[in-house]
């Protein structure tokens, strides 16, 4: 019998979420960010479902190759840009657009052999201090791109927010984003070209940052990174259900210690379920006792340490039999709740699903 662990991808939820984000930024075009194998949901599957997007954003040329091989013709933007001169030939062949964030990339484009012009997105470091040209270098970089024969007309100006998950409020939240908006506006004032600023949180909480292009990632998959919220709080729908089944139910006496290192002790004589899922499937080992699950539609919780292949579940008050379904996250149980307990974000959980999990498209 095959391992009963599955990830069901709800393509209708992906399309719904795209529609919700368009409604929030009706004057903006949408770059659907599908990097990291569509945030763990499956690159080609996600891209087909999001075929109404105006462009796709990827982190690697190999992702662009997969999208083109799947027959997708939308513009594709390489978010980290080219890494070596030979990349330019492949970018041209695939019809891929490239972010330019560093002088080394400028030099490669200036020295590129004759061929089709590449559309470029010039990245400004407005305060995140990860990738991008510092504000004082933006005008020179823009001029050099405009002068380069290998670069197409219509350079897009972009940045990336560091703290857009902190929305504006009376407590002073949002100060860094307001400062990034100011720095970007000053650095690009008078330069031609479309603007792109807002990531998922920027779309949800910073309407003044919507500009010409929005670049949602996690929100397309129904996830929130805003503390204390879930995607459903913003009208989004979870695009993944992670599920398995009970493979054992064992009576354990009061005082019995559960799992590796015996980190949880039974307070009563009680039934303990064993579910066929663990960190070998991508479920977080850091999920503590008390992390919620649903067994046969009923609320339950993890007890003891999550192991590679299995987890233990407190079945007190739960009507359950071997073979019953166990939901780890999905529409009935927001992935953000599991992520919060594990000390991470929902994005990491969906991106961590491993190859032994069976994917089902719905």
ABEGO torsion letter per residue (X at the ends): XBBABBBBBBAAAAAAAAAAAAAABAABBBBBBABGGGGGAEAAAAAAAAAABABBBBABAAAAAAAAAAGBABBBBBAAEBABAAAAAAAAAAGBBBBBABAAAAAAAAABBBEBBBBBBBBBBAGAGABEBBAAAAAAAAAAAAABAABBBGBBBBBBBAAAABBBBAAGBGAAAAAAAAAAAAAABGBBEBBBABBAAAAAABAAAAEABBBBBAAAAGBBABBGBBAAAAGBBBABBBBBBBABBBBBBBGBBBEBGGABBBABBBBBBBBBBBAAAGBBAABBBGBBBBBGGBBBBBBEBBBAABBBBBABGBBBBBGBBBBABEAABBAAAAAAAAGBBAAAAAAABBAABBBBBX
